[in-house]
Amino acid sequence: MTCILFFGRVGERLGPEGRVDLPAEGLPVREIRRLLAERDEVAADALLRPDVRASVDLVVVGEDALARPDQEIAFFSLFSGG
């Protein structure tokens, strides 16, 4: 299972991290977001907002970016502060 980090409002709703089973070849960020959002209504509300961004290895990426199990994957609200 791959650890997914949550920051800002996303982290407030879902906690600091979650886990998802990623194949070795990885998945696009859009698919990871969908898998997490399917878990429950709270996850969907937190992750499917237009102001939630994703990063892979500390670089903000688009929905088509590929993320693999050995990378740091995070979702965060646009105005996370800090």
C-alpha positions as CSV (number, residue, x, y, z in Angstrom):
1,M,0.0,0.0,0.0
2,T,1.2,3.5,-0.9
3,C,0.9,6.3,1.6
4,I,-0.9,9.4,0.4
5,L,-0.4,12.6,2.3
6,F,-3.1,15.2,2.9
7,F,-2.6,18.8,3.8
8,G,-4.7,21.9,4.4
9,R,-8.5,21.5,4.4
10,V,-8.1,18.0,2.8
11,G,-6.0,16.9,5.8
12,E,-8.5,18.4,8.2
13,R,-11.2,16.3,6.7
14,L,-9.3,13.1,6.0
15,G,-6.5,13.1,8.5
16,P,-2.8,13.4,7.7
17,E,-2.5,10.4,5.4
18,G,-4.3,7.6,3.7
19,R,-3.3,4.5,1.8
20,V,-4.1,3.2,-1.6
21,D,-2.8,0.1,-3.5
22,L,-1.0,1.3,-6.6
23,P,0.3,-1.0,-9.3
24,A,4.1,-1.0,-9.9
25,E,3.6,0.9,-13.2
26,G,1.7,3.6,-11.4
27,L,-1.6,5.4,-12.0
28,P,-2.4,8.9,-13.2
29,V,-3.2,11.4,-10.4
30,R,-6.8,11.6,-11.6
31,E,-7.2,7.8,-11.0
32,I,-5.7,8.0,-7.5
33,R,-8.0,10.8,-6.7
34,R,-11.0,8.8,-7.9
35,L,-10.0,5.7,-6.0
36,L,-9.7,7.7,-2.8
37,A,-13.0,9.6,-3.4
38,E,-14.9,6.4,-3.9
39,R,-14.3,5.4,-0.3
40,D,-16.9,7.6,1.2
41,E,-18.8,10.9,0.9
42,V,-16.3,12.8,3.2
43,A,-13.4,11.7,1.0
44,A,-15.3,12.6,-2.2
45,D,-16.2,16.1,-0.8
46,A,-12.6,16.7,0.3
47,L,-10.8,15.5,-2.8
48,L,-13.1,16.4,-5.7
49,R,-13.2,20.2,-5.1
50,P,-11.7,22.4,-7.8
51,D,-9.3,24.0,-5.4
52,V,-7.5,20.7,-4.4
53,R,-4.2,20.2,-6.0
54,A,-1.8,17.2,-6.2
55,S,1.9,16.8,-6.0
56,V,4.3,14.0,-6.8
57,D,7.7,14.1,-5.2
58,L,7.1,17.7,-4.0
59,V,6.2,19.0,-7.5
60,V,2.7,20.2,-8.2
61,V,1.3,18.2,-11.1
62,G,-1.7,17.9,-13.3
63,E,-4.3,15.2,-13.3
64,D,-2.5,13.3,-16.1
65,A,0.8,13.0,-14.2
66,L,1.8,9.4,-13.4
67,A,2.5,8.5,-9.8
68,R,4.2,5.3,-8.7
69,P,4.3,3.5,-5.4
70,D,7.8,4.7,-4.5
71,Q,7.0,8.4,-4.9
72,E,5.6,10.9,-2.4
73,I,2.0,11.7,-3.4
74,A,0.1,14.4,-1.7
75,F,-3.3,16.2,-2.1
76,F,-3.7,19.7,-0.6
77,S,-6.1,22.6,-0.8
78,L,-4.9,25.6,-2.9
79,F,-4.6,27.8,0.2
80,S,-2.9,25.5,2.7
81,G,-0.8,28.2,4.2
82,G,2.5,27.6,5.8
